[in-house]
Structure formats: structure tokens, C-alpha cells
Amino acid sequence: MNLRSSTLLVASAALFACSSNPATETDSSVASSGSGGGGGSAPLPFSKTKIASASVGEVLEVTADTEKRTYSWTTLKSSYVDLDTASPAAYSGTGTLTEESAQSPRFLMTDDATKAVMGTLSVADNGTLIARLAIPAINGENRAFPDANLMFGSGPLKNLVSVPVLGVTNATSKASELAGTYNFIALGCSGKSKGFFNQTKTFELWNDSTNTNADALCTTEYGTMKVVASSSFEDTVTVQYCFRDDLGAKKDAANCLHDHGEGEAKYNAAKGVWSLVIGAEGFEHSLVAFQSTGSGQRVGWVDTDGGLLGYGQLVLAEQLPVVPSSTNGTYAAESSGFNSATRTLCGDDAAGLIQLGSWGKVTVNVPWTGLSTIGIDPTGEAIGMMSGTGVFIYRNPNDDPWALEIGTRVNSGGCD
């Protein structure tokens, strides 16, 4: 039995079209630059601790030192593990980093205990980290579909349930620095997917011939979020969100045309996140943002843990106009379909377009400021977003309801 997994392509202030190739991909249009050649660039030197969101609803702390070739990670908040009683092997790990290849921007993460590759890791030029991690809590006996004949993914992570991870450094702890209007692209599941995003609401594997988008356990969305600082306290903010609508152009969420909500977030110093509760739901989500180096744009995420937002992740980018040329570079990306990709983006400021490798052109600041649409998509549903000129996220429900990719810029060259 083969598990269909689509490679969601990149988006950045741009995004790109989709491929059904389940293998790790390298766009043939990627040009060499810097220390890399052919399909990408050599990994950047890096030594930082990141507060990170895994796209299944896990908040992680990830430390990587690419010069010493070591990494470690631990779970700060989990949808799957009781952190007070579980064995640390279920929610943490340490290991060594090795370059995936001479041309690759990625490192392979080899676990000290299992001696197996349990993830990939790429570092950006703006203070972020993108990884793909096979979390023990959603693998082994905990896997949603334990059938040994179920095949998916490729390379060293083949048949491991691995999920995209976004990490940031120097996240803000002050309400006045967090406040603002953000665009977002989200992946949310109405139930706990255990990393198999291609499930139905009845927790069966997706079947292209019989299922429709309405059957999907996990779906993607886009919209805006407004964060307002308290007038008295630096540890409290109010949060409003709208799906498919622009809070930057409206007074409040009540004026939104689609699903919306509001709540309050308080800073949790012990975990380094803002604990967000929407209305009277009681589900505790985690909110993080930081100021991107270089562009100064604020970038972040909301790790969602049930309720109206589901189990998953919203990636945030301060609502600022996209300048196409600022996106130029080589990007390493990870998708919700167990795939990796390496792409180039090259912007044309005069035309307001970005060339996305060999896939086509992307129109920026549509449907509103800070978002982008793929020209080849007649429905306008394929939406991408750039965060801090170093992170992109892209969704395309025309391919699959859960089709999403997130990536980070690993080299700013590659464009003529």
C-alpha cells in the first residue's frame, strides 16, 4: 500500500506550484552561489537555541551548533505526551549533525541513542530555523497507522512520521514589542493527526477517488491576526483573528466576513511563550514572535492545541508590503507531505512579480498586503507569505486540503 504524499512547493512572498513526486526534490533551476553549487548551497555556520513549533501541536526547544555538529531538542508543551510522567526518550533527543551532501543546505540529525537519522535541519540568514523531525511520540507503537506495508516519504526519513518545525530566536517577552497586525497561513487538524495530515475526519487514510475536501481532518487556511498591547501590563495582550479577511483594513474581528475570534494571551516566562486562550474555549495555544534580522519585520507562530483553531500551527508575518527583489535566494523547504525541496526565488520589482524557479510567476501583495498568489492557480486559493525575507509558507488546497510547505532562505544569491 502506497501513501500518496504531495510535495508542496514553495512560496515566499512567493509560492509555487505543486509536484506529486514523493522523493526529496531539488529544482533544476536552482543556481549555485556562495559556497554551494548545483542544487543549493552549503549549510551556514550556526549556534543558537530556538523556541520552535512542530506542526502537529508540539512546542519545542531546539539547540543546534553546526560547527560542533551537535543538536538537542526537548518538548515544552505537548498534545501527545504527559511530560510529567513520560520517559524523556518520548519527547526529547540529542545527536550529531552531518551535511546531507556537498551541495545541500540541510543537515541530517542522527540521534545518539538510536543511531538513526531522525530529522533534517536548515538554518536561515534571518535568525530562524526550519527542521523536519520524526518525533518519537508519533512514531513506533504510537503511530496513527502502524501497518508495516504502508510506505511513504524517501531517503533516511522514509516511513518515519516526520513533521515540519519552525524555530525562532530572541522571541519577545514584551507586549509593546509583540503588538501589531500579522498575516498568517495555517495548518490545522480538527483531531490529533499524529503527523498523518492526509486523514479523513473519521481517521482513515485519504482516498483521492472517494474523498472531498469536506472530509479532511487537516486543512490549511490564511488570514490576519491583530495583537493589541495592554495599557497597563507588558505581559498581557488581546488577540483577534480572521480567516480569509484583512484585519489591517477593518476595525475589529466582528466585521470579518468569515470565521473569526478573539482572546487574551499572557507571557509564560518559564516556557518563553505567550499562552493564548480564545474566548471561553479553554484550549491553551502558544504564541511567539521576534524581529527578523535584516528586514526588521516581525515573524512568529501560534502553536495550536485544539478548539476552533485545531491542532497545528499558524505562521505569522507582520503585515508589510512584499518587495520582490528582497526575496531573491535559495530556499530549503519542508512540507506536510513528508517531502523536502530546494528552490530559487528571483523578484522583479517593476513588474511586482517573483519568478519561482521553473514553476512560474507569483504576484505579490494579492489578495492583500503581504500575501502572494500563484499566477497559474485560477481559483486564487494557492496563497504564499514571506516572513522577514527569510521564511516562506505556502498553501494549496487545490492539490490536497492539507497541502502546505514552509521553508527558510539559506543563500541570498542565485539570481542574475
VOPAGU-2260 file (C-alpha; in pm, 1 decimal, decimal comma):
REM VOPAGU-2260
SITE   aa  ch    i         X         Y         Z
SITE  MET   A    0       0,0       0,0       0,0
SITE  ASN   A    1     145,3     336,0    -101,2
SITE  LEU   A    2      74,6     653,9      85,7
SITE  ARG   A    3      18,9     941,2    -150,9
SITE  SER   A    4     225,4    1241,1     -46,8
SITE  SER   A    5     246,8    1558,7    -245,4
SITE  THR   A    6     543,3    1788,7    -249,5
SITE  LEU   A    7     402,7    2132,4    -175,9
SITE  LEU   A    8     604,5    2385,7    -333,5
SITE  VAL   A    9     740,6    2685,3    -214,8
SITE  ALA   A   10     602,2    3005,4    -162,6
SITE  SER   A   11     760,3    3300,3     -39,7
SITE  ALA   A   12     643,7    3627,5     -69,5
SITE  ALA   A   13     618,7    3373,6    -306,9
SITE  LEU   A   14     497,4    3035,7    -351,2
SITE  PHE   A   15     494,7    2786,3    -607,9
SITE  ALA   A   16     323,2    2514,3    -789,3
SITE  CYS   A   17     295,6    2159,6    -672,3
SITE  SER   A   18     454,1    1832,2    -762,9
SITE  SER   A   19     343,1    1480,5    -685,5
SITE  ASN   A   20     694,3    1342,3    -666,4
SITE  PRO   A   21     723,9    1188,6    -318,0
SITE  ALA   A   22    1102,3    1195,7    -321,0
SITE  THR   A   23    1322,1    1471,6    -186,4
SITE  GLU   A   24    1332,2    1728,8    -464,3
SITE  THR   A   25    1584,6    1976,4    -594,1
SITE  ASP   A   26    1452,4    2223,3    -851,4
SITE  SER   A   27    1675,8    2202,4   -1155,2
SITE  SER   A   28    1661,2    2579,4   -1182,6
SITE  VAL   A   29    1847,8    2635,5    -855,7
SITE  ALA   A   30    2171,7    2813,3    -933,5
SITE  SER   A   31    2492,0    2784,4    -739,6
SITE  SER   A   32    2602,0    3072,2    -522,8
SITE  GLY   A   33    2822,5    3130,5    -223,1
SITE  SER   A   34    2992,0    2812,0    -114,0
SITE  GLY   A   35    2734,5    2588,0    -274,7
SITE  GLY   A   36    2684,1    2474,3    -629,5
SITE  GLY   A   37    2438,3    2289,1    -846,2
SITE  GLY   A   38    2130,2    2225,6    -633,2
SITE  GLY   A   39    2185,5    2462,0    -343,2
SITE  SER   A   40    2443,7    2593,2    -100,4
SITE  ALA   A   41    2647,3    2462,8     188,5
SITE  PRO   A   42    2490,9    2498,2     535,3
SITE  LEU   A   43    2556,8    2819,5     726,4
SITE  PRO   A   44    2760,4    2824,7    1049,5
SITE  PHE   A   45    2514,1    2844,1    1334,3
SITE  SER   A   46    2493,0    2802,8    1710,6
SITE  LYS   A   47    2164,2    2901,5    1871,5
SITE  THR   A   48    1875,6    2783,3    2080,9
SITE  LYS   A   49    1534,9    2822,4    1919,7
SITE  ILE   A   50    1184,3    2812,8    2056,9
SITE  ALA   A   51    1002,0    2611,1    1793,0
SITE  SER   A   52     661,4    2489,8    1681,2
SITE  ALA   A   53     612,1    2147,4    1527,6
SITE  SER   A   54     309,4    2144,0    1300,3
SITE  VAL   A   55     122,9    1875,8    1498,6
SITE  GLY   A   56      76,6    2094,8    1806,4
SITE  GLU   A   57     410,1    2048,1    1988,2
SITE  VAL   A   58     619,1    2334,4    2129,7
SITE  LEU   A   59     989,7    2252,7    2128,7
SITE  GLU   A   60    1322,3    2395,8    2234,3
SITE  VAL   A   61    1584,1    2319,4    1968,1
SITE  THR   A   62    1956,3    2385,3    2004,9
SITE  ALA   A   63    2194,1    2336,5    1713,7
SITE  ASP   A   64    2565,4    2401,7    1675,1
SITE  THR   A   65    2666,1    2349,6    1313,9
SITE  GLU   A   66    3036,6    2398,7    1385,0
SITE  LYS   A   67    3049,8    2139,4    1663,2
SITE  ARG   A   68    2798,5    1932,0    1463,0
SITE  THR   A   69    2564,5    1873,5    1757,9
SITE  TYR   A   70    2196,1    1929,4    1829,0
SITE  SER   A   71    1942,4    1871,0    2104,7
SITE  TRP   A   72    1568,8    1915,8    2136,5
SITE  THR   A   73    1309,0    1882,2    2408,2
SITE  THR   A   74     933,1    1930,3    2425,4
SITE  LEU   A   75     799,4    2221,2    2628,9
SITE  LYS   A   76     430,2    2160,5    2559,5
SITE  SER   A   77     273,8    1852,6    2403,5
SITE  SER   A   78     -57,2    1738,9    2257,5
SITE  TYR   A   79      55,7    1375,3    2277,9
SITE  VAL   A   80     277,1    1321,9    2582,5
SITE  ASP   A   81     231,9    1373,2    2955,8
SITE  LEU   A   82     563,6    1548,0    3016,2
SITE  ASP   A   83     541,5    1480,1    3390,9
SITE  THR   A   84     528,4    1102,1    3359,3
SITE  ALA   A   85     666,1    1001,7    3017,4
SITE  SER   A   86    1018,7     880,5    2951,7
SITE  PRO   A   87    1242,4    1161,2    2815,2
SITE  ALA   A   88    1303,9     940,2    2510,3
SITE  ALA   A   89     944,3    1009,1    2404,5
SITE  TYR   A   90     976,7    1385,5    2397,2
SITE  SER   A   91    1344,7    1479,6    2361,0
SITE  GLY   A   92    1669,2    1383,3    2192,4
SITE  THR   A   93    2033,9    1470,1    2131,6
SITE  GLY   A   94    2265,3    1384,5    1849,8
SITE  THR   A   95    2507,1    1481,3    1577,2
SITE  LEU   A   96    2471,0    1682,2    1257,8
SITE  THR   A   97    2617,0    1580,4     922,1
SITE  GLU   A   98    2582,3    1760,6     591,7
SITE  GLU   A   99    2320,8    1591,8     376,2
SITE  SER   A  100    2555,3    1631,4      77,4
SITE  ALA   A  101    2820,5    1867,9     -51,7
SITE  GLN   A  102    2553,4    2062,3    -240,2
SITE  SER   A  103    2272,0    2050,1      14,1
SITE  PRO   A  104    2173,6    2329,2     255,9
SITE  ARG   A  105    2046,8    2071,3     505,1
SITE  PHE   A  106    2198,9    1880,7     792,4
SITE  LEU   A  107    2091,6    1529,0     884,8
SITE  MET   A  108    2009,7    1481,4    1254,4
SITE  THR   A  109    2138,6    1146,3    1385,2
SITE  ASP   A  110    2010,5    1051,8    1730,0
SITE  ASP   A  111    2272,5     949,1    1990,3
SITE  ALA   A  112    2054,3     676,0    2139,8
SITE  THR   A  113    1904,1     512,2    1830,6
SITE  LYS   A  114    2191,6     588,8    1589,2
SITE  ALA   A  115    1921,1     657,6    1330,4
SITE  VAL   A  116    1856,0     973,9    1129,7
SITE  MET   A  117    1557,5    1135,6    1297,6
SITE  GLY   A  118    1537,6    1465,0    1111,4
SITE  THR   A  119    1681,3    1732,0     886,7
SITE  LEU   A  120    1775,7    2086,9     982,1
SITE  SER   A  121    1832,3    2407,5     783,2
SITE  VAL   A  122    1933,2    2746,7     921,4
SITE  ALA   A  123    1830,6    3079,7     773,3
SITE  ASP   A  124    2000,4    3412,2     718,5
SITE  ASN   A  125    1741,5    3594,4     931,8
SITE  GLY   A  126    1751,7    3418,9    1270,0
SITE  THR   A  127    1516,9    3128,0    1204,2
SITE  LEU   A  128    1545,7    2753,1    1171,5
SITE  ILE   A  129    1347,5    2502,3     966,1
SITE  ALA   A  130    1361,6    2133,4    1051,4
SITE  ARG   A  131    1180,0    1809,1     978,1
SITE  LEU   A  132    1163,5    1595,3    1290,4
SITE  ALA   A  133    1049,3    1237,4    1349,3
SITE  ILE   A  134     908,7    1285,7    1699,4
SITE  PRO   A  135     909,0     955,3    1893,9
SITE  ALA   A  136     567,6    1032,8    2043,3
SITE  ILE   A  137     405,0     998,2    1698,3
SITE  ASN   A  138     616,7     705,7    1575,6
SITE  GLY   A  139     662,3     342,0    1673,2
SITE  GLU   A  140     372,6     196,9    1867,3
SITE  ASN   A  141     219,5     545,2    1885,5
SITE  ARG   A  142     183,9     579,8    1508,9
SITE  ALA   A  143    -161,4     652,4    1371,3
SITE  PHE   A  144    -124,7     383,5    1100,8
SITE  PRO   A  145     105,3     101,5    1220,4
SITE  ASP   A  146      67,3    -109,4     902,1
SITE  ALA   A  147     421,5    -218,2     810,4
SITE  ASN   A  148     322,6    -223,8     441,4
SITE  LEU   A  149     236,4     146,2     440,6
SITE  MET   A  150     518,6     322,3     252,9
SITE  PHE   A  151     575,5     696,6     240,4
SITE  GLY   A  152     848,9     958,1     219,0
SITE  SER   A  153    1200,4     894,9      96,0
SITE  GLY   A  154    1566,1     899,1     194,7
SITE  PRO   A  155    1680,0     843,9     554,3
SITE  LEU   A  156    1339,3     951,3     689,9
SITE  LYS   A  157    1145,8     708,4     471,4
SITE  ASN   A  158     848,7     556,8     658,3
SITE  LEU   A  159     911,6     778,8     962,2
SITE  VAL   A  160     635,4    1023,0    1054,0
SITE  SER   A  161     828,5    1348,5    1027,3
SITE  VAL   A  162     672,2    1693,4    1059,2
SITE  PRO   A  163     788,5    2046,2     965,7
SITE  VAL   A  164     929,1    2256,0    1251,7
SITE  LEU   A  165     977,2    2636,0    1263,4
SITE  GLY   A  166    1206,7    2788,4    1526,3
SITE  VAL   A  167    1288,6    3149,7    1612,1
SITE  THR   A  168    1543,5    3308,9    1840,9
SITE  ASN   A  169    1522,1    3609,0    2074,9
SITE  ALA   A  170    1142,2    3592,3    2096,0
SITE  THR   A  171     989,2    3898,5    2257,5
SITE  SER   A  172     854,3    3897,6    2613,5
SITE  LYS   A  173     704,0    4248,4    2597,9
SITE  ALA   A  174     351,2    4326,5    2487,9
SITE  SER   A  175     455,0    4655,4    2327,3
SITE  GLU   A  176     701,8    4468,9    2103,3
SITE  LEU   A  177     452,5    4195,8    2015,0
SITE  ALA   A  178     163,8    4428,9    1925,0
SITE  GLY   A  179      76,1    4471,0    1558,1
SITE  THR   A  180    -113,7    4326,3    1263,0
SITE  TYR   A  181      12,0    3997,6    1118,9
SITE  ASN   A  182     -76,8    3789,6     815,9
SITE  PHE   A  183     -84,9    3416,0     869,9
SITE  ILE   A  184    -100,3    3086,8     685,3
SITE  ALA   A  185    -215,4    2792,0     893,4
SITE  LEU   A  186    -237,6    2414,9     903,2
SITE  GLY   A  187    -498,9    2288,9    1148,0
SITE  CYS   A  188    -648,2    1947,4    1222,3
SITE  SER   A  189    -987,8    1900,9    1388,7
SITE  GLY   A  190    -843,6    1598,4    1572,8
SITE  LYS   A  191    -498,5    1473,9    1668,8
SITE  SER   A  192    -339,7    1363,4    1340,3
SITE  LYS   A  193     -18,3    1214,1    1486,2
SITE  GLY   A  194     158,8    1365,8    1186,2
SITE  PHE   A  195     -51,9    1191,6     920,2
SITE  PHE   A  196    -211,4    1505,4     779,3
SITE  ASN   A  197    -368,5    1307,4     494,0
SITE  GLN   A  198    -651,0    1159,8     700,4
SITE  THR   A  199   -1027,4    1194,6     694,5
SITE  LYS   A  200   -1234,4    1319,9     987,2
SITE  THR   A  201   -1307,1     954,4    1066,7
SITE  PHE   A  202    -929,9     891,6    1098,3
SITE  GLU   A  203    -891,2     689,3     780,0
SITE  LEU   A  204    -625,1     738,8     513,6
SITE  TRP   A  205    -724,7     985,3     245,6
SITE  ASN   A  206    -852,5     835,8     -80,6
SITE  ASP   A  207    -837,9    1065,8    -384,3
SITE  SER   A  208   -1109,8     876,0    -565,9
SITE  THR   A  209   -1370,8     892,9    -291,3
SITE  ASN   A  210   -1285,1    1179,9     -54,5
SITE  THR   A  211   -1352,7    1551,4     -98,3
SITE  ASN   A  212   -1203,0    1847,1      87,5
SITE  ALA   A  213   -1501,3    1846,0     322,8
SITE  ASP   A  214   -1387,8    1504,4     451,5
SITE  ALA   A  215   -1040,1    1622,4     554,0
SITE  LEU   A  216    -915,9    1600,1     912,0
SITE  CYS   A  217    -649,2    1862,0     835,7
SITE  THR   A  218    -688,6    2173,9     623,1
SITE  THR   A  219    -494,3    2491,0     550,4
SITE  GLU   A  220    -613,1    2849,1     582,4
SITE  TYR   A  221    -490,3    3207,3     555,5
SITE  GLY   A  222    -592,2    3531,5     721,5
SITE  THR   A  223    -484,1    3802,7     963,0
SITE  MET   A  224    -424,6    3838,1    1335,3
SITE  LYS   A  225    -419,3    4162,0    1535,0
SITE  VAL   A  226    -229,7    4178,5    1863,8
SITE  VAL   A  227    -306,0    4473,2    2095,5
SITE  ALA   A  228     -90,9    4553,2    2398,7
SITE  SER   A  229    -241,6    4611,2    2740,4
SITE  SER   A  230    -236,3    4973,3    2852,2
SITE  SER   A  231    -108,7    4868,6    3195,0
SITE  PHE   A  232      84,9    4542,7    3170,7
SITE  GLU   A  233     371,3    4430,7    2946,1
SITE  ASP   A  234     280,6    4064,4    2998,1
SITE  THR   A  235     -74,6    4075,2    2857,5
SITE  VAL   A  236    -216,9    4124,2    2506,9
SITE  THR   A  237    -554,7    4083,0    2339,6
SITE  VAL   A  238    -564,7    3886,2    2015,0
SITE  GLN   A  239    -815,7    3891,5    1729,2
SITE  TYR   A  240    -804,3    3675,3    1418,5
SITE  CYS   A  241    -991,9    3646,8    1088,7
SITE  PHE   A  242    -976,8    3373,2     828,4
SITE  ARG   A  243    -970,3    3493,1     465,0
SITE  ASP   A  244   -1005,5    3855,8     566,5
SITE  ASP   A  245    -777,6    4152,7     631,0
SITE  LEU   A  246    -784,1    4290,7     985,7
SITE  GLY   A  247    -540,4    4555,8     868,6
SITE  ALA   A  248    -829,5    4713,5     680,0
SITE  LYS   A  249   -1101,7    4655,2     944,7
SITE  LYS   A  250   -1160,2    4787,7    1294,9
SITE  ASP   A  251   -1210,6    4452,1    1463,0
SITE  ALA   A  252   -1282,1    4083,9    1404,9
SITE  ALA   A  253   -1659,1    4132,4    1436,0
SITE  ASN   A  254   -1652,2    4295,4    1091,8
SITE  CYS   A  255   -1487,6    3992,8     927,8
SITE  LEU   A  256   -1680,9    3802,2     662,6
SITE  HIS   A  257   -1553,1    3456,1     759,5
SITE  ASP   A  258   -1460,2    3261,2    1073,4
SITE  HIS   A  259   -1309,4    3484,1    1339,7
SITE  GLY   A  260   -1245,3    3503,5    1710,9
SITE  GLU   A  261   -1065,2    3685,0    1989,0
SITE  GLY   A  262    -891,1    3608,7    2314,7
SITE  GLU   A  263    -613,5    3702,8    2552,7
SITE  ALA   A  264    -250,1    3598,5    2580,4
SITE  LYS   A  265     -24,0    3620,3    2884,5
SITE  TYR   A  266     351,2    3575,8    2880,4
SITE  ASN   A  267     476,6    3246,8    3027,2
SITE  ALA   A  268     835,9    3317,5    3130,7
SITE  ALA   A  269     905,2    2952,9    3221,2
SITE  LYS   A  270     842,3    2837,7    2863,0
SITE  GLY   A  271     930,2    3156,4    2677,1
SITE  VAL   A  272     591,4    3174,0    2500,2
SITE  TRP   A  273     266,9    3368,9    2523,5
SITE  SER   A  274     -17,3    3144,1    2642,8
SITE  LEU   A  275    -319,4    3226,8    2426,1
SITE  VAL   A  276    -681,6    3133,6    2505,3
SITE  ILE   A  277    -954,1    3212,1    2250,6
SITE  GLY   A  278   -1282,2    3320,4    2409,4
SITE  ALA   A  279   -1423,7    3071,9    2658,7
SITE  GLU   A  280   -1280,5    2765,2    2483,1
SITE  GLY   A  281   -1016,2    2695,7    2743,9
SITE  PHE   A  282    -768,0    2548,7    2493,6
SITE  GLU   A  283    -422,6    2690,5    2557,5
SITE  HIS   A  284    -228,1    2783,6    2244,5
SITE  SER   A  285     128,8    2915,9    2234,5
SITE  LEU   A  286     224,3    3242,9    2062,3
SITE  VAL   A  287     579,3    3354,2    1978,0
SITE  ALA   A  288     724,0    3639,2    1769,2
SITE  PHE   A  289    1061,5    3802,1    1714,6
SITE  GLN   A  290    1206,4    4077,9    1497,8
SITE  SER   A  291    1375,9    3938,1    1191,0
SITE  THR   A  292    1735,9    4040,8    1140,1
SITE  GLY   A  293    1793,2    4228,8     817,9
SITE  SER   A  294    1436,5    4331,6     728,4
SITE  GLY   A  295    1317,7    4416,2    1080,4
SITE  GLN   A  296     984,1    4250,0    1005,1
SITE  ARG   A  297     828,2    4066,1    1297,8
SITE  VAL   A  298     790,9    3692,9    1242,5
SITE  GLY   A  299     633,1    3427,4    1460,9
SITE  TRP   A  300     394,0    3139,1    1506,9
SITE  VAL   A  301      95,7    3020,4    1704,2
SITE  ASP   A  302     116,7    2654,3    1802,6
SITE  THR   A  303    -247,4    2546,4    1829,1
SITE  ASP   A  304    -377,7    2283,3    2068,6
SITE  GLY   A  305    -744,1    2219,5    1991,4
SITE  GLY   A  306   -1071,6    2406,7    1969,2
SITE  LEU   A  307   -1165,3    2628,0    1673,8
SITE  LEU   A  308    -801,3    2658,8    1564,1
SITE  GLY   A  309    -748,1    2282,4    1575,9
SITE  TYR   A  310    -418,2    2104,5    1633,9
SITE  GLY   A  311    -141,4    2255,0    1425,1
SITE  GLN   A  312      29,9    2582,2    1354,4
SITE  LEU   A  313     -21,1    2936,5    1228,4
SITE  VAL   A  314     288,3    3103,5    1083,0
SITE  LEU   A  315     282,9    3480,3    1135,0
SITE  ALA   A  316     441,0    3767,5     943,0
SITE  GLU   A  317     395,7    4133,7    1025,8
SITE  GLN   A  318     173,2    4286,5     757,5
SITE  LEU   A  319     419,5    4473,6     536,8
SITE  PRO   A  320     437,4    4509,2     156,3
SITE  VAL   A  321     643,3    4247,6     -24,3
SITE  VAL   A  322     935,5    4381,2    -228,5
SITE  PRO   A  323    1003,3    4108,9    -489,3
SITE  SER   A  324    1380,9    4157,2    -506,9
SITE  SER   A  325    1410,2    4114,6    -129,1
SITE  THR   A  326    1308,2    3750,3    -170,3
SITE  ASN   A  327    1597,5    3659,1    -402,5
SITE  GLY   A  328    1781,5    3345,8    -298,9
SITE  THR   A  329    1793,0    2973,9    -243,9
SITE  TYR   A  330    1543,2    2818,1      -2,0
SITE  ALA   A  331    1530,4    2486,1     182,5
SITE  ALA   A  332    1174,3    2374,3     247,9
SITE  GLU   A  333     975,9    2103,5     425,6
SITE  SER   A  334     616,8    2002,5     350,7
SITE  SER   A  335     321,1    1843,0     523,4
SITE  GLY   A  336     358,1    1551,8     278,5
SITE  PHE   A  337     685,3    1402,8     415,7
SITE  ASN   A  338     893,4    1581,0     149,9
SITE  SER   A  339    1181,1    1827,3     122,2
SITE  ALA   A  340    1258,7    2072,6    -158,2
SITE  THR   A  341    1523,9    2326,4    -258,3
SITE  ARG   A  342    1412,2    2624,2    -470,3
SITE  THR   A  343    1518,4    2961,6    -604,2
SITE  LEU   A  344    1314,6    3282,2    -596,9
SITE  CYS   A  345    1401,6    3582,7    -812,0
SITE  GLY   A  346    1198,6    3904,4    -791,5
SITE  ASP   A  347    1110,0    4170,2   -1047,2
SITE  ASP   A  348    1022,2    4489,4    -858,0
SITE  ALA   A  349     895,3    4677,6   -1164,1
SITE  ALA   A  350     650,0    4402,6   -1255,1
SITE  GLY   A  351     556,1    4315,9    -895,8
SITE  LEU   A  352     633,8    3950,0    -966,3
SITE  ILE   A  353     860,8    3675,4    -840,5
SITE  GLN   A  354     993,7    3400,2   -1064,2
SITE  LEU   A  355     966,1    3076,9    -874,4
SITE  GLY   A  356    1235,3    2852,6   -1020,0
SITE  SER   A  357    1095,0    2676,8   -1325,5
SITE  TRP   A  358     739,5    2676,4   -1189,5
SITE  GLY   A  359     619,3    3019,8   -1296,3
SITE  LYS   A  360     548,3    3369,5   -1169,4
SITE  VAL   A  361     396,4    3483,7    -842,5
SITE  THR   A  362     202,1    3808,1    -794,9
SITE  VAL   A  363     285,9    3987,5    -469,5
SITE  ASN   A  364      57,6    4182,6    -232,3
SITE  VAL   A  365    -252,9    3995,9    -353,5
SITE  PRO   A  366    -517,6    3931,5    -214,6
SITE  TRP   A  367    -386,1    4197,1      24,2
SITE  THR   A  368     -62,5    4349,9     150,0
SITE  GLY   A  369     200,0    4091,2     241,7
SITE  LEU   A  370      40,4    3787,2      77,6
SITE  SER   A  371     100,6    3649,7    -273,4
SITE  THR   A  372     -81,9    3435,1    -526,5
SITE  ILE   A  373      41,0    3190,1    -787,5
SITE  GLY   A  374     -45,1    3302,5   -1136,5
SITE  ILE   A  375    -119,3    2953,3   -1263,9
SITE  ASP   A  376    -389,4    2897,6    -999,5
SITE  PRO   A  377    -727,4    3004,4   -1148,0
SITE  THR   A  378    -909,8    2979,9    -813,3
SITE  GLY   A  379    -682,9    3215,9    -619,2
SITE  GLU   A  380    -660,9    2959,9    -337,4
SITE  ALA   A  381    -286,1    2899,8    -367,6
SITE  ILE   A  382    -151,9    3159,8    -125,2
SITE  GLY   A  383     201,9    3226,9      -7,4
SITE  MET   A  384     359,2    3454,8     250,6
SITE  MET   A  385     706,4    3584,6     319,3
SITE  SER   A  386     825,8    3629,8     676,8
SITE  GLY   A  387    1120,3    3856,2     735,7
SITE  THR   A  388    1262,2    3793,1     387,6
SITE  GLY   A  389    1394,1    3462,3     516,1
SITE  VAL   A  390    1097,4    3232,0     580,5
SITE  PHE   A  391     813,2    3146,9     346,4
SITE  ILE   A  392     499,4    2944,0     388,4
SITE  TYR   A  393     261,7    2825,8     117,8
SITE  ARG   A  394     -75,4    2651,1      99,4
SITE  ASN   A  395    -260,2    2498,5    -196,1
SITE  PRO   A  396    -587,6    2315,6    -124,0
SITE  ASN   A  397    -626,2    2252,7    -498,4
SITE  ASP   A  398    -358,2    1987,5    -456,5
SITE  ASP   A  399    -464,7    1848,6    -118,7
SITE  PRO   A  400    -664,8    2005,6     167,8
SITE  TRP   A  401    -358,2    1982,4     393,7
SITE  ALA   A  402    -103,9    2089,0     127,3
SITE  LEU   A  403     141,5    2321,6     298,4
SITE  GLU   A  404     512,6    2393,5     282,7
SITE  ILE   A  405     742,2    2602,5     498,2
SITE  GLY   A  406    1099,0    2696,5     414,1
SITE  THR   A  407    1390,3    2917,4     502,6
SITE  ARG   A  408    1639,7    3109,0     290,4
SITE  VAL   A  409    1982,1    2955,4     310,0
SITE  ASN   A  410    2156,4    3175,1      50,0
SITE  SER   A  411    2064,5    3517,3     -89,0
SITE  GLY   A  412    2237,3    3459,4    -424,5
SITE  GLY   A  413    2137,4    3272,1    -736,5
SITE  CYS   A  414    1966,7    3549,6    -938,0
SITE  ASP   A  415    2114,3    3737,2   -1233,4
